[in-house]
C-alpha cells in the first residue's frame, strides 16, 4: 500500500471516528438522568461478567502470573476501580434525579484557610467495613462557601440535555482503569461523548472495554479505538473534536499542545498553542514520601518500610503517583534502622518483570547519574539512591523515572521543625504536584493538633495528599478528585490541568486529603486505633492480594452481608 493510500485510509478512518463521536454527543444529550444511572449499573454488571478476562489479559501484558499475589494489583486497579466509581456516580445521579442535590446528605466542615472540606470517605456502611480506618475529604478552593459548594455540585448532570460536544481521550498504558474512568468523567461531568484512543500497550483489552461499555458504545457516546500516532493526531486536531483529555507525560502533552521542533519554539515564543481547543491532563511527577521523625516501635518501622516499598514498587514502579523521593530527618535517631528496613522491603518484595517500555533505560540513566546508587538485593532494576542534596539541581528531582528507583534526601530537624522544611523542599525542589505522602506517628499528630497539622498540609501544594496512606489510594476512591494541584499553565504544565473521578461532581475542588491508619489490624485495635484493616491488598508484600481483589470485585457486583465473609477471610490472611 502506497504512502498516499495509507494516509487517505487514515483520514477516512479519522472522519468516521469523529462523525460517530458527534452523533454520539447528540444521542447522549437525549438520555435522561434516570437512564444514565441505569447505564452505569449495567456497566457494573458487565465489568463483573468480564472481570476474569480483563485481569487475565492485563497479567499477560505485564508478564504476571494470573494466579500470583501480584495479580491483585490488576483486580483492584482495573475492574474494582471501574465498578466502584460507576456505582458511586450512579448514586449521585439518583439523588439528583429525585430532585435532591448531588451532595445531599454529604458531610462538610470548614478547615484551614476557610476551605470547605467535603467528606468523601467513608460514604457508606460498606466503606466503613472494607476500608476501615481510612477517611478522605475533598478540600475546595478558598473563598467558596458551603452553600456554593452544594449549589454548584453536579456539573454536567445539572443540565444533561445541554451537550458540550465531543472529547478525544488519550488513554494511559500503565493502569487499565484510567481510560475507562476518564471516559465516564467526560460523559457525566462534561456532557461530552468520548472517543478514546487506547495506548498501544492496552490494545489487547479493546474487546473487553467495548463489551463492558456496551450501553454507551451502542449509542455512540463512547468508542474505543487503537491507532498509530498519525491517526491519533488526525482525530485530536479534527474540527469536530471539541476538547482533549490525556494521561501521560509532560513531553507528550507539550508536543500535542505546542507542536515539535521549530514549530514548538515559534508557538511558545508567540504564546499561541498549535492546538487551540481545551486540553485537560494528568501527567504525573516526582512524588515525595515525607517521614516525620518520632519514636516508632520496631513493628511500626517494619510496616512503614513496607509501605514505602509499596509506594515505589507497585506496578513495577510504573505509576504516575509512585513515591520517588523519600524525605527523612538527618537528626532522627531511628533513621538508619528505618533505611535498612526499606532496603530489605525493596529487596524482598516479589520479583516481577520491568514490563513498561523504556524502563530499563530509565533505571540505567538513574544509576549512571549517581555513583552512590545501590542495586537493592542485587536487582537489575530496583535502585536506591542515598545522599541526594537538600537543595539545588538534581536529576532525581526533575525526572519521573517511572520505574523502581527510590531516592533518599535528608533534611535537618525534629518533628516540629522538620515537617515545614520538608514541605518547602517538596514544593520548591520536586517536579509535579500530583500526589504527596506523609508518614507521621499519632503522637506527633497529637502534638501538632488537628488545626496546626491541617495548616501545614495546606502549604503542601499537591492534588492528593495521603497521611499515613499512599496517595495512590486516592485514585481508587470514586468520590475523591484526581489531578494536579490547580494553577498550572500550558507553558509550564507540571502535572497537568483539571481533575477527573470526582464522583460528587464538585465544581470547585482544590485537593483531596486521604488519611489512613498508622498500624494494621490487629495491632491497630491493641493500640486504641479504630481500624479493622489488616495489611491492605495493594501492599506489594500482601500474600492474598489476588484473592482479596477478586472477592472485592464480586462484592461490588452485588453488595451485601453475605459476600463480606469471603473478603475478610482473604484479607486477614494477607
N, C-alpha and C positions, 0 to 999 in steps of 0.2 A: 504494500500500500504506500503510495507516494506521500510526501510530507503535506502537500496541499490537500490530498484526500483525507488524511488524518485530521488536519486542522478543521476541515469542513465538517467531518463527523463529530469532532469535539464541540464545535459551535452549535451543531444541531442538537446534540445532547444537552448542552447548557440551556438552550432555548426551551427544551422540553421540561427540564427541571424547574426553571423559573416560571414557566406557564402553569405547571402543576401547583407550584407554591402560591401563585396569585389566585388560582381557582380555589385552593385550599383555604386561603385567608378569607375569601368571601363565604365559603361554606362554614368556617369556624365562627364567623360573626353571627351566623344564624343558629348557633347551638346555644340554648338557654342554660342558665347556671345548673339547674337540676340535672339536665342530661350530661353536662360537663363532669359533674361529680360522679354520675353513674359510670362514665367512661373511665374515670380514674380507678374505680373499684374493679371494673372489668380488666384493666391493666394489671392490677394486683393479682387477680386470678390467673391471668396469662403468664405473669412472671413466675408464679408458683408452679404452673404447669411446665414451664421450660427452664426452671432453675438448674436442674441437674445438667442439662445440656449446656447451658450458659457457663456453668463452673467447669465442666469438662473441657470446653473449648478454651476458656481462659487459662486453665492449667497447661494445656498444650502450647499455647502461645508463650507462656512464661517458663516452660520446661519444668513444671512442678508435678510431682506425683499426686494425682487427684485424691488418693487415699491417705496422704500425709497431713500432719497438722498444718502445714503451710497453706493447704487448700482453704483453710478457714478464712484467710485474707480475701479470697475470691468470693466466698459465700457472703461475707459481711459487707465488702466494698462494692459488690455487684448487685445480686438480687435483693439482699436485705435492704441496702441503702435506697434502692429504687422503690421497693414496696413501702418502706417506712415513710418516705416522702409523699408518695401517692396517697396513702391513707390519711396522712396529716392534712394535706392540701384538700382532700375531699371533705374533711370535717370543717375546714374553714369555709368552703363553698356552701356546705349545708347550713351553717349558721347564717350566711348572707342570704341564701335562698329563702330562709324563714323570716327574713326581714330584720335580723339582728346584725350587729357589727362584726367585722372579721375578728376583732379582739374581744368580743363579748365573753365575759367570764374569765378573761386572762388577767392575772395579777400584774400590777405596775407599782413602782415606787420611784422616788427621786433620789438620785445618788450624786456623787461629787460633780461640781460644776453645773448643778441644776439640770443634769441629764435625766430623762425618763428611762428607767430600766424596765424592760418588758420580760416577764418570766416565760421562758420557752422550754424549760425542763426542770422538774417533771411536768408533763402536760396531762397525764392520765395515770390511773392506778397501775397500768402495765409498765409505764415508765418508772414508777416508784419501785416496782419489784425487779424489773430487768436491768435497770441502771441505778440501783440503789446507791445512795451516797453521792451521786452526780447531780449537778444543777447547772443551769445556764440562763443567762439573761442577754437580751439584745439591748445595748445602750444606744439610745437615739441621740441625734445631734443636739448639742447645747442650744438652748433657746426655744426648743419645740416643747409645747406644753402637753400634758397627758391628754387633754381634750383633742388637741391637734393630732396626736398620735392615733387616737381612736377614730377620729373623723376621716382621716386620710388613708387608713389601712384598707386594703382591698385592691388597690391599683387597678389593673385592667378588669378585674371582676366587678368593679363598681359600675361599669358600663360595657358589658360584654358584647353588645351589638355594634360597638364602635371599633372597627378594625384599625390596627396600626400597620397593616400591610404584612410584609414578609421579612424573615430574618434568616440569613445564612449563618450556620454554626459550624465552626471548625472544631471537630471533636478531638479530645485528648487521646493519647495512646498508652497511658500508663494505668489508669484506674477506669474500669469499664462501666461504671455508672455515671461518669461525668457527662458524656454526651447525652444519654437519656434524660438526666436531670436538667441539663441546660435546655433541652428541647421543651420540657414541661414548663420551665420558667418562662420561656419565650411565649408559649401559648397562654398561660394563665396570668402572668404578671403584665405582659406587654400586649396581649391580644394580637399576636403575630403568628402566622404559620411558620414552621421550622423546616428548612432544608438543611439536613445535617450531613456534612462531608465527613466521613469516617477517616481517622488516621489509618494509613495503610496497615499498621500493625494489627488493628482491630477488624480488618476486613472479614476474617473468618466468622465473626459474630454477626455479620449482616443479616443472615436468615433469622437468627434468634430475635434480634431487635425488631425486625419487620413483623415477626409473629406476635411479640408481646405488645407492640404498639398498634396492633390491627385496628382497634376502634378509631384511632387517629389517622392511620395510614389510609384507611378505606375512604375517608372523605378528603384526603389530600392535605390535611392540616399538618401532618408530619411526613417527611420522606427521608430515608437514609440512603446515601449513595457512596460508593467508593470511586475514587478518581485519582488521577495524577495531579501534579501541581498546575499544569496548564488548564485543565478543566475546572479545577477549584478556583483558579483566578478568574476565569470567564464568568463563573456563577457569582462570585463576590462582587465583581465590577459591573455586572449587568444592571441596567437602569431599573429593572423590575424587582431588584432586591433593595429593600428599604433600610436594613440595618445589618450589622455583622456582630457576632459574638465569637470569641475564640478562647481556647485554653491552650497554653503552650509557652514559648519563650519570648522574651522581650525582643530578641533578634528577629524572630518570625513576625511579631507584631509590627515592628518598625518597617520591615520590608513590605508588608501589606499597606500600611498607612502612608509611608513616605516614598516607597519605591526603593530601588537599589542603585548602587554606583553613583554616577554623576547626577542622575535624576534625583536621587535622595538628597544629595548635597544642595542642589538647586531648590528643591521644595522646602527643605529645612531653613535655608537662608531667607527664603521669601515668607516663611511661616504659613505656607499653603500646602496642606497634605495632598498627596496624589489621590487618596480615597477620601471623598468629602462626606460620605454618609456616616451616621453614628456608628461608633465601634466601642463595644464594651469587651472587657478581657479579664482573665485570671492568669497571671504569668509567673507565679512562684517567687522565689527569692532565697536569701540566706537566713534561715530561721535560727534564733538564739534559744538555748536552754539555760536559763539563769538559775543557778543553785545558790540559794540564800544560806549562809553558814549558820550552823546551830549545833546542838548536841543530839546526835542521832544514835539510835541503837544499832547494833550490828544487823539486825533484821531490816531496819529502815534503810541502811546503806545498801544492802544486797537488793532489796526490792526496787529502790530508786535507780540503782545501777542498771537493772534490767529494764526499767522504764526508759532510761536514756538510750539503751541499746535498741529498744523498740522504735523510738523516735527516729533513729538513724537507719535501721536495717529493714524495717517493714517494706515489703515490695522491693527488696534488694536496694533500698535507698532511693528508688526511682519515684519519689513523691515530691510534688511542689511544696509540700508542707513539712518535709523531713527536717528534723533538727540537725543543724550543721556545725554550729559553734557552741561548745559547752563553756559557759562563763562561770568560773569559780573564784572564791576569795583566796588570795595568796596567804592570808592570815588564818585561814580555817585550820584548826588542829587536826581535823579528820580528812583533809584534802587528799593526801597521798593514799590513804586507805581507800577512799572512795574511787580515786582514779584507777587503782589496781583492780577494784571490783568492776569498774566499767570495762577495763581491758578484758577481764575474764568473761563478762557478759557478752561482749562483742565476739569473743573467740568461741564461746560455747553455744551460741545461737545456731539453729540448724543450718547446715550448708545448703546453698542454693545457687543456681546459675545467675551470672550478671546478664540478664536477658535483654535489657533495653539497648537499642543501638547506640554506639559510641561510648558505652560505659567504661570499657577497658581503657580507652584513650583518655577519658576524663580522670580516671584514677591515676594513670601514668603521669598526666600533667601535674596532678597534686604532688605526687611523690618526687617528681623531678624538681619541683619548685621549693620543696622543704627537705633539706638533708636530714632533719631530725625525725622524719616520719617513721612510724612503726608499722610493719606488716603484722597486724594483730593475729596471733595464733598461726603465723606462717602463711596467712591467707594471701592469695594472689590479688585480692581486691579490697578486703577490709583494712582500712588505714586509719591510724590515729596520729594526729599531728599536735604535739605539745609545744609550749613555748611561743605561741603567737603573740605579737605585740599588742599592748593595750590601746595603742593609737597609731595612726599612720597607715600608709598603703599596705595592703596585704591581699594577695590573690584570693585567699580563702574567705575574705570578707566581701568580695565583689563577684565571685564566680559561684554560681549554683552548680555543684558537682553532679547532682542527680545520680548519685551512686554512694556506696558505703564508705564515705570519707568523713571523719569527725575531727574537727579542730578543737583545741583547748586554749582558752585565754584566761589569764589570771589577773585579777584586779585587787588592789588592797582594800581592806575594810572589814568591819564587823557587820552584823545584821543591819543595824541602824544606818550605817554609812554606806554599806556595800550596795544595797538594792538601788538607791538613786543613781549611784555611779554606773551600775550595770545597765540601768535603763537608758542613761545618756549614751553609753557605749553602743547599745543596740540601735538606738535611734540615729546616731551620727556616723557609725562606722560600717554597719551592715547594710547590704543592698536589699531592697524589697521591704514590704510591710504586710505580707500575707498573714503570717502567724508567729507568735512568740509563746514560749513556755516558761513558767516559773515554778520551781520546786521549793517549797518553804514549809518548815515544820510547824505544826499547830501552835507550839509555844511562841514562835516568832510572830505568828499571825495575831495571837492574843496581845503580845507586847505592842504591836503596831496599832491594833484596834481596827475595826472594820472600816471606819471612815478614813483613817490615815492610810490604810492599805489601798482602798479604792482610789484615793487621791494619787497615790504612786502609780497605780495601774492606768489612770487617766493620762499620765505622762508618756506611757508606752504606746507609741503610735503604730498599732498593728490592727488588722481587720479581725483577727481572732486571737484572743489571749487565753491560754489554758493555765490554770493554777492547780498544781498537783494532778495534772492530767496532760495528755498530749493534745496539741491544737488540732491534730487530725480527727479527734473525736467531734470537733465542731462541724467537720464536713459531713459526718454521719447523722447529725441532728436535723430533722426536717424543718423545724421552726426557726433554727438559727440562720443568720445570714452568713454568706460565704463570699469573700472577696477581699481586696486590698483595703487598707485604710484610705478614707476619702481624701481627695485633693491632688492626686497625680494628674499631670498634663500629658498630652500626646507627645510633647517634646521630651519629657522625662517620665516615661511610663511606669518605671519601677515594677510593682506587682499588678498593675492594671487599673481598670476603672469599672465602677459598678459592682453590683452584687448579684448572686443567684441564690437558689434554695428559698430562704425567707418565706416559709410556709404560711405565715400570718399576713404576708403581702404588705409589710410595713413600708411606708413611703419615705421615712427619714432615718434609716439606720446609720450608726457610726461604726459600731463594732459589736462582736459577740464575746462575752466572757464566760468561759466554761470553768467549773470548779469540780474537782474530784476528791475522793477520799485519800488521806495520807497513807493508810495501810489497807491491805486486802483483808477480806474476811478469812478466818475468824479473828485475826489479830485486831482488826478494827473494833469489834464489839468488846473484846477484852480490854481495850484502851479507852472505851467510852465513846467511840465514834458511831454515829448512826448510819452504818453502811453494811450491807449484806453482800456486796460484790466481791467475789474471790478474784483470783488472777484474771484480768479482763481477756476476752478472747482475741483481741488484737495484739496482745503481747507476743513477741516472737518466740518466747520460751514456753508458751502455752501448749500442753501436750494434747488437749482435746479441742483445739480451736476449730477443726473441721466439723466435728460432730455438733459442737455448740452452734456454729454458724448455720448448719443445716437445720437444726431444731428451731433456731430463731426465725428462719425463713418460713418454716411450717407454722410456727406460732402466728406470724404476721398474716399468713394466708387466711387464718380463721382464729383470731384471738379468743382465748377462753381459759378458764382454770384447768381444764382437762389437759391442755398442752404445756402447762408450766412445769410439771414434774420432770419431764424429759429434758427441758432446758436446764433446770437447776442441777439435775443429776450429772449431766455432762459438764457443766461449768465448774462444779465443785471438784471434779477430778483433774482440772487443768493445771 
